[in-house]
């Protein structure tokens, strides 16, 4: 009897403890859920009444927050901050002004007749085109890397190198070792990479660079205390400037996949470019502008770039007779310079607009412009991947195929066993834009990007035209029958991806 009483007593105590714990957990859950829902309501009110971003982005965030309260609220707090609210230090503003003044002191295109469209873009962005350049289009890694490696080995004064992705494989190590060798020989080397895109760069990989005296910055590293402000605002630029006279930019990052040496894709199709001449000034400006930003974030001294340094960084030579207009911008700019310049280029078309982009997720304005041009009878062709490297972006791109076909555009899927990563536009066969920006919301609004606009019927333009024609041959033309025969699951994926496109 005594053991029975003890057993019942223990059972009652355990029941009470369990009851209290369960209720405490339930109460805690209800409190937490209520707080999160309240935060969601506050965020929604703030978005509706006080946020200056576009309406589609607001609606997308509010939908995510109310459909997935916990995940949506946390995602907004980490990724949803409006970049327009970012403030910069006095020292940073002064250093940028010094940089701009040094560039303005360089003789410009006086007495030169500017290309017609370039004047419009210059009025929009305050960046004028620059003549006296030699432009070389570099197709895929097989053309790009040998030229880049050769130029790096010949550097005498300085190397400024910046990439979104810098891997730790064979080509990455080869470039790193060249930088180490040049730094040891007395060449000033600055190395910058995106803190998220190149987050896998290890201390061991970077150690030889630091030991050789290379200055290194990770642009807005994800471990930074600024992560809440910057996590979704990535630096997607790819820039190399050598001795202030040679520049590289375009779609290629640094990794073996960019020379088709990985099992995921048979061919990695990409477009890069080499600029020799006066337009290197603008590539240098873009790099140093980002460098000033990171020096400030790192808490460096007030004077980031000396007057003597500015003189040696801006010493371009007259090489050719081609025009180039380098437009760069990012999420902190008041206007979307890169996107708007690309739309101006499309809007100038009289005969044709050819676009290649790995991610085709336009915002409302961009979609309206390109569809209107297509409906006006212009030959609009867009190449997107037949096989994607990221699910949500791939399905997001395919979500826009039908509406483009309905507008009269021709939509192409690149070879299913390969990946097209080039970011290029060719208009009327006489004007072009090549660079780092995809035709998507992320590049238009969230990334730091750069595009080079070309206006000459030169060998570079002919090279680009040949590449486009070859890409059309290697691609499959979408038809309305393809749209009608899509599986239901694919349609659902595309609809959901397109709904999320304003916050991708």
Buried (B, 14 or more C-beta within 10 A) or exposed (E): EEEEEEEEEEEEEEEEEEEEEEEEEEEEEEEEEEEBBEBBEEBBEEBEEEBEBBEBBBBBBBBBBBEEBBEBBBBBEEBBBBBEEEEEEEBBEBBBEBBEEBBEEEEBBEEEEBBEBBEBBBEBBEBBBBBBBBBBBBBBBEBBBEBBBEBBEEBEBBBBBBBBBBBBEEBBBEBBEBBBBBBBEEBBBBBBBBBBBBEEBEEEBBEBBBEBEBBBBBBBBBEBEBBEBBBBBBBBBBBBBBBBBBBBBBBBBBBBBBBBEEEEBEBBBBBBBBBBBBBBBBBBBBBBBBBBBBBBBEEEEEEBBEEEBBEEBBBBEEBBEBBBBBBBBBBBBEEBBBBBBBBBBBBBBEEBBBBBBBBBBBBEBBBEBBBEBBEEEBBBBBBBBBBBBEEBBBBBBBBBBBBBBEBBBBBBBBBEEBBBBBBBBBBBBBBBBBBBBBBBBBBBBBBBBBBBBBBBEBBBBEBBBEBBEEBBEBBEEBEEEBBEEBEEEEBEBBEBBBBBBBBB
